[in-house]
Amino acid sequence: MYKLKFILLIVILILFPFHLFSQSWEEMQSLASPTGFPVMAAANGNIYLLSGTQGTSAKTFEYNPGSNAWIEKAPISSGTIYASGVEVGGKIYIMGGLQSNQKTDLHYIYDPVSDEITNGSALLTPRGYHSAATVNGKIYLIGGQNGDGTTEWYFDEYNPDTDQWTRKEDTPHNQAWYCGAVGLNGKFYRIAGGRWNVPTDYFDEYNPETDSWTSLDPFPITCHAPTAVTLEDKIYVMGGYNSEHKIDSIYTYYPSSKMWVLSFVKLPEPLAYHKAVVLDGYIYVYTKDESTAKGRLWRYKFGSVGIKSNETTNEMIISITPNPNNGQISISLSETTNFINKLEIFDLMGNCVFRNEINTNNAAKIKINISELTSGSYFLKVEAGNNIISKKFIKE
């Protein structure tokens, strides 16, 4: 019996490669009457899509993860597209957007418990294609465009307790058209964005206590219309448009080490202008599928996005010298008790361009020749014992 089970296991592994058993995006119930460019937020254990269509009586939808079902809720009297929205204190704030290709200053507040929509104070500057995030219970609104293609760069704060807007210090980079925006550890972060045909790699941090900005090391790629979320003190930036096509890459930012890491997990398909929220340890992503005329919803369980549970960026440090380099690099580990078993190099789109298996048991430092690679930025992935470490470098 044991021999038979062993033979069966070998057959399964041959017929079904190991990577097929790894976790993948799970597609949830689709939305039969999709909203095109909605606000997406999570509140009280459910997910909500609001507005997203222009004109009167824009529909609101509620998704229940437990039943994997959508139901229709109270409509918004005058909907917009390319608005922004966030959840604060169990309520969802829907701000701005375009109507008939004209920017608006509309501001709605949706209460999922009472299923009622009320009006909030109008935006200080009408805008669409902007982004929003919360920090310490306040809402921050950045960038956008006017409907005619020109860019707004104003940065505003909204206090839900007083229903008041306040203009804050301008962002250092005014190409803030559909950038990633998140709040984390008391700071607001703006990631990439810009015009659709002029994407940027800006990565800026705002401190509400000092009303000041700091420009950080650039985001690894230039892109427009990504989506960004935070989970367990990390920032996840997903998809976007790189002026040529949509992308499926996911990048994770570790504030403690100030490092971006390219995830070896990708979106279920290349996406831009999509929406994402975090709920119960899952990252949910929504997009309207033009080919099927449905709204598609996926989710991914945290733990396999970015750095996996058996990976580290701070327990062990990897060194790449020189960096930048001209094709000859040395790779070493801070802990010589661990040995490099395998290394791979990925371009910024997630394609593996170099792979090397290390056939020795004591390689804590190795040299490789990558002179055949084109000039640009890359991610090095090193497997050392039970650790997997990633680091960005530049090939001149």
N, C-alpha and C positions, 0 to 999 in steps of 0.2 A: 504493500500500500504506500509506504514512504517513497519507494522508488518511482511509483506511478505519479505521485504528487510532484516529485522533483522534475520528472520529464515534462509534466503538464506546465509547470512554472517556466521551464526553459522555452517551451513552444510559445507561451503567451508573450514572453519577453522578446522573442524573435518576431512574432507577428505584430506586436504592438510596442513600438519603441517607448522607452522610459518617459520621454518628454510628454507623451500623450496622457500620462497619469498625473502630470503636474496641474496645479490649479489654473483655471482659465476664467475669463469673463463669463458671467452667467447672465443670459438674456432673460429679462423679466417680461411680464405681460405688456404687450404693446398698447399704445393709445390709438383707438380706431379713428377718432376725430382730432387729429393732432393740432396743437398750437405751434406756430412756426418758430418764433423767436421770443420765448417767454421768459419771465422771471422764474427761477427755481429756488426753493427754500425748503428746509426741513423744520417742522415744528410739532411738538407733542407726539412724537413717534411716527409721524406720517410725512410724506413728501408732497409739495404743492407746486403746480405750474399755474401761473397767473398772467393774464393779459397775453401778449404775444401776437395779437392780431389787431389791425387798425379798424376804427369805427366803433359803433355802438355795441353794447352787450358782449364784450369779450369774455370768453368762457374761463372758468376756473376749474381745475381738476385736482383731486386728492388721490394719492396713491397710498394704499395700506400694504406694507411689506408682509404682514402676517397672512393676509388673504391673497396677496399678489393680484390686487384688483384696483381699478380706477373707478371713481365716482365723480359726478359733476356737482360743483358747489356754486355758491352765489357768484354771478357774473360781475365784471367791472363795467361801469356805465359807459366809459369811453376808453377803449383799449389803445395801446401803443405797441410798437415793435422796437427792439434794441433798447429796452429800458434796463434798469438795474434793480436788484432787490436783495434784501437781507432779512434775517430773523433776529429780533431782539425781544427778550422777555415774553416769548410765546406768540408774538405778533409779527406779521410780515409786512415790510415796507417796500412799496413799488414806486420807483422814481424815474421821471422823465420818459424818454423815448421819442419816437417819430410818429407823426400822423400825416399822411399824404406827403411824405418825405420832408416834413417840416418839424423842427425840434420843438419840444414842449417842456413846460415846467410842472407838469402834473405830478401829484404825490398822493398815493392812496395807502391806507393802512388796513390790512386784512386781519381779522380775529378768527382763527380757525375754530375756536370753542363756540362762539355765537354765530359763526358763519355770516359775519357782517363786514361791510367795507365802509370806511369813513374817509374823509379827506384830511390830509396833513398839510402843513404849510408848504406853499409853492417853492420850488427850487429857486435859488438866487439867480441862476443862469439857466435858461432852457438848454437842453442837450439830449443827444442820443449817442449810442455806441460808447457809452461811458462804463465805468466799473465802480463797484462799491464793496466795502468790507467794514466790519465792526471792530472796535478796540475799546475795551473797558466800558461797554454798554452804550457807546456812541457810534454813529454811522459816519463814514468818510466816503466822499464821492469825488472821483478823479476823472479828468479828461473828457473825451467824447468828441463829437463832431456836429456840425450844424445842419446837415442835410444837403449842403452844397459842396461837401468835401473838405471844407476848411476845418481846422482843429480847434477845439476848446482845451485849455490847459488848467482852468481854475480848479482849485482844491478846496472843498467845503466840508464842514463838520455839522452834523445834525444831532441835537439832543432830544431824544424821545420824551424825556420827562417834562421839558418846557415847550416842545414843538417849535424849536427855533433853530435856524441855520446861521452859521458863522463862517465867513471867509477866512481861510488860513493861508499860510505861506505857500507861494506857488511851487509846484513841482520843479526840480532842476532841469528836467527834460520835458519839453512841452508836447512831444509826440506821444501823447497818452490816449490814443484812440484804441479802444478795446484791448486794454492790457490785462494781465493777471493782477488781481488785487486780493490781499489777505491781511488779517490781523493776527499777530502772534507775539506773545510775551510782552504785551503793552506797546507794541510798535505796529505801524502800518507799512506794508510792503507793496511796491508797484513792480511788476515784472513784464518786460518786453512790451509788446503793443506797437502802435504807430499806424500809419496809413497801410491799407491792404497791399499796396505795391511798394511801400518803403517800410518794411518791418524793422524793428530795433531790437537790441539786446540790453536795454537799460534795466538796471536793477537798483532801485532806490528805497531807502528806509526813512520813515517819518516818525519822529518822536513827539507825541502830543504834549508832553510836559514842557518841552522847550520850543514847540512850534517850529521845528527845524528839520531839514532834510540832510541825509548823508548818501552819497552815491557809492554803492558797493561794487565789487568786481562784477563784470558783465555776466548776464545769463549766457549759458553755453552756445545758444544759437539765436539768430534773429527770427522773430515770428510775430504775427499779428493774430488776434482773436484766439489765444489759448484760454484755458480755464484753469483756475488754481483753487486748491483747498488746503486746509491744515489738518493734521492728525498727529497726536502724540508728539508735539513740539517739532514737527517737520512740515515743510511746504512741498506740496506736490503740484507740478505744473504739467498739464496734459494737452497734447495736440497743438493746433494752431495752423496758421497759413504762412508759408515762407516766401510769398510773392510768386511762386510757381505752382504750388499744389498744397493740399492739406497734408498734415503729417500725423503719425501715430505714436510719436515718442512721448515718454514720461520721464521727467527729471525730478529728483528729490533734493531738497536743500536742507542741510544740517547746520542750524545756527551756531551750535557749540564749536564746530570746526570750520564754519564759514565755507562750506564746500558743497558744490553741486555734483550729483551722481546721476549718471544715465541709468535708468532702470532697464533690466533685461526682460521686463514685462512691458508689452506695448498695449495701446488701446485696441479694442476689438476691430477697429477700422480707422483709417485716417479721418480726423474730425477737425472742424473749426466752427466757430460761432455756436458751439455746443454748451451745455450747462452741466454743472456737477455739484453735488452736496455730499456730506458725510453723515451717516446715520448708523448707529449701533456697530461701529467698527468696519462698516462697508463704505466704499466710495461708489456712489451712484452717478452715472453719466446718462444724459438725455440728449437726443437729437431728432430732428424731423427727417425722415427718409423720403426724399422726393420720388424715388422709384416705386415705393410701395404705398405712398400717401398715408403712412402711419408714423406715429411717434414711437421711437425705439428707446428702451431703457435697459441698461446693463448695470451690473454691480460686481465689485471685486472686493474680496475680504482682505483687510489689512494684514500684513505679515509677509506677503509675497510681492508687494510693490516696492520698487527701489531696493534698499538694502534689506536682505532677508533676515529671518530671525537668527540664523547662524553666521551672519556677516557682521563686520564691525568697521568703523572708521576711526575709532579713538583708542581701542585696546591695543591695537598694533598700527604702526605708522609705516607707510611705504614711501621710499625716496626714489625720485627719478632725476638723474643728473646726466648731462646738463639739461635744463629746461628753461627756455627753448633749446632745441638741439638740431643738428644738421643731418641726423640719420644714425648716429652711434650713441646709444644710451646705456647707462648702468642702472640697474634696479636692485634695491636692497631693502631689507626689512629691519625694523628697529629691534626686534627680538630675534636673536640668532638661534634660539632654540626651536624656532619654526622655520620650515623649509618651503621654498617655492616649488609647487608641484605642476602648476600649469599657468600660463599667461595668455591673454587675448587682448587685442586692440580693436576698438570700435570707433567708427567715425561718428559724427554728431547726429546722424540719422539712425544710429543703432545697428549699422551693418558691420559685421566682423571682417576686418581687413588683414588681420595677422593672428596666427595661433602657434603656440609652441608648447609642446609637452616636455617637461624637464625630467630627464632620465638619470637622476641622481638623488640620493637621500640627504644630501647636506648642502643644498643650494640655497643659502640665505642671501646671496648676492650673485647676479648674473649680468652679462652684457649681451645686447642684441643689436642687429643691424636692421634698420627700417628705412634705409636710404631710398627704397623703391616707392615708399609712400609719398603722395603729393603733399605739398605744404598745407598746413592747416592745424586745427585743434582736434585732439583725439582723447578717448578715455582708455586707460589701461586697467584691465581687470586681472587680478592675481589671486590664485587659489593657493593658500598656504595652510596646511593642516585642515582644521575645521573652519578656517576663516576665509572670507572672500572680501577683498579690498579693492576699491576703485579709486582712481585718481586721474585728473585731467592733465594733459601736457600738450606742448606745441611743437610741431615739426616745421622747421624753417625751410 
